[in-house]
Amino acid sequence: MNAWWSWILTAVGVFGLYPAGRKSPWGWAVGIGAQVLWFAYAVTTRQYGFVASCLAYGAVYVRNFRAWRAQPVEVPDGAVCPAYRPPTDPADSGLCAGCGMYDYKHRESSDA
């Protein structure tokens, strides 16, 4: 098997992290699909250490997908997420851990 396959599989797995980080189910699907491909690569090239990593990564992808899916993500416009806390440090700004809403939307909602 050509050496470039491992680079392609790595790129697929890393790409899956982007939509997964945005709580898109497609990211988790890409990540799980990449593990299936890594499993095939491991068996074909007889690098069985990759089988263990595929199982571990696959379990983490499934667990995180299920955990994120269970979180409420809908907050009506103009409402403030009850989990929101203003950032204490400028580096903390970004997404609310409770609902995924951007900080500036929380601030706009609480100013109204």
C-alpha positions as CSV (number, residue, x, y, z in Angstrom):
1,M,0.0,0.0,0.0
2,N,1.3,3.4,-0.9
3,A,2.7,5.7,1.9
4,W,0.3,8.5,0.9
5,W,-2.7,6.6,2.2
6,S,-1.8,7.4,5.8
7,W,-1.7,11.1,4.9
8,I,-5.1,10.9,3.2
9,L,-6.6,9.1,6.2
10,T,-5.0,11.7,8.6
11,A,-6.5,14.5,6.5
12,V,-9.9,13.0,6.6
13,G,-9.8,12.5,10.4
14,V,-8.6,16.1,11.0
15,F,-11.2,17.5,8.6
16,G,-13.9,15.7,10.7
17,L,-12.8,17.6,13.8
18,Y,-13.9,21.0,12.3
19,P,-17.6,20.2,11.8
20,A,-17.6,18.1,15.0
21,G,-16.3,21.1,16.9
22,R,-19.2,23.1,15.5
23,K,-21.6,20.4,16.8
24,S,-22.4,19.2,13.4
25,P,-23.4,15.5,13.2
26,W,-21.4,15.3,9.9
27,G,-18.2,15.8,11.8
28,W,-18.8,12.8,14.0
29,A,-19.9,10.8,10.9
30,V,-16.6,11.7,9.1
31,G,-14.6,10.9,12.2
32,I,-16.2,7.4,12.7
33,G,-15.9,6.8,8.9
34,A,-12.2,7.7,9.2
35,Q,-11.7,5.1,11.9
36,V,-13.3,2.4,9.7
37,L,-10.8,3.4,7.0
38,W,-7.9,3.3,9.5
39,F,-9.0,-0.2,10.6
40,A,-8.9,-1.4,6.9
41,Y,-5.5,0.3,6.6
42,A,-4.2,-1.4,9.8
43,V,-5.3,-4.8,8.7
44,T,-4.1,-4.5,5.1
45,T,-0.6,-3.2,6.2
46,R,-0.5,-5.6,9.2
47,Q,0.0,-2.7,11.6
48,Y,-2.2,-4.0,14.3
49,G,-1.5,-1.2,16.7
50,F,-3.7,1.0,14.6
51,V,-6.6,-1.4,15.3
52,A,-6.5,-0.5,19.0
53,S,-6.3,3.2,18.2
54,C,-9.3,2.9,15.8
55,L,-11.4,1.2,18.5
56,A,-10.4,3.9,21.1
57,Y,-10.9,6.8,18.8
58,G,-14.2,5.3,17.5
59,A,-15.5,4.9,21.1
60,V,-14.6,8.5,21.9
61,Y,-16.3,9.8,18.7
62,V,-19.5,7.8,19.6
63,R,-19.4,8.9,23.2
64,N,-18.9,12.6,22.4
65,F,-21.5,12.5,19.6
66,R,-24.1,11.1,22.1
67,A,-23.1,13.6,24.8
68,W,-23.3,16.6,22.5
69,R,-26.5,15.5,21.0
70,A,-28.1,15.3,24.5
71,Q,-27.2,19.0,25.2
72,P,-29.9,21.6,24.5
73,V,-28.7,23.9,21.7
74,E,-31.8,25.9,21.0
75,V,-32.1,29.3,22.7
76,P,-34.8,31.5,21.2
77,D,-33.7,34.9,19.9
78,G,-33.7,37.5,22.6
79,A,-33.5,34.9,25.4
80,V,-30.5,34.4,27.6
81,C,-29.1,30.9,28.2
82,P,-29.3,30.1,31.9
83,A,-25.9,28.5,31.8
84,Y,-24.2,31.6,30.5
85,R,-21.6,33.4,32.6
86,P,-19.8,36.5,31.4
87,P,-16.2,35.8,30.6
88,T,-13.7,36.7,33.4
89,D,-10.8,36.8,31.0
90,P,-10.7,38.2,27.4
91,A,-9.3,34.8,26.3
92,D,-12.5,33.1,27.6
93,S,-14.8,34.8,25.1
94,G,-16.3,32.6,22.3
95,L,-19.0,30.0,22.6
96,C,-21.2,29.4,25.7
97,A,-20.7,25.9,27.1
98,G,-24.4,25.6,27.8
99,C,-26.0,26.4,24.5
100,G,-23.3,27.1,21.9
101,M,-24.4,30.7,21.4
102,Y,-21.7,33.3,20.8
103,D,-20.9,35.6,23.7
104,Y,-21.8,38.7,21.8
105,K,-25.4,37.3,21.3
106,H,-25.6,36.7,25.1
107,R,-24.5,40.3,25.8
108,E,-27.0,41.7,23.2
109,S,-29.8,39.6,24.8
110,S,-29.0,40.7,28.3
111,D,-28.7,44.4,27.3
112,A,-32.2,44.4,25.9
